[in-house]
Amino acid sequence: MGKPPGRKCYHAPQKAPAAEAPRLVAYYRYSGGSRQTEQSIEGQRRDCEAYARAHGMTILREYVDRHISGKTDDRPAFQQLVADSARTPLTP
């Protein structure tokens, strides 16, 4: 395949290798309570990253809701995660 006009380089699409690492997204949330802080998000992130590394997984995207109760699904990042997963499946 040649270079399309106006582009300096072109990479032809290739099939993903058969042994591609499993992919996942991560969702972190904390409530607005007095014991919940931004450190809670960082702790959740560390745990998810460690899990992904231990299982040979790749985190594609992170979704974060701060100061929002888990009693409702009406959370912006959670709703975005649901919408994104409906449009773009994580599996090849």
HUBEL-V527417 format. One record per helix or strand. SS is the DSSP state (2 for helix, 1 for strand). FROM is the first residue (numbers start at 1). TO is the last residue. If there is no record, write none. Layout:
# HUBEL-V527417
SS	FROM	TO
SS	FROM	TO
This chain:
# HUBEL-V527417
1	23	30
2	38	54
1	58	66
2	76	87
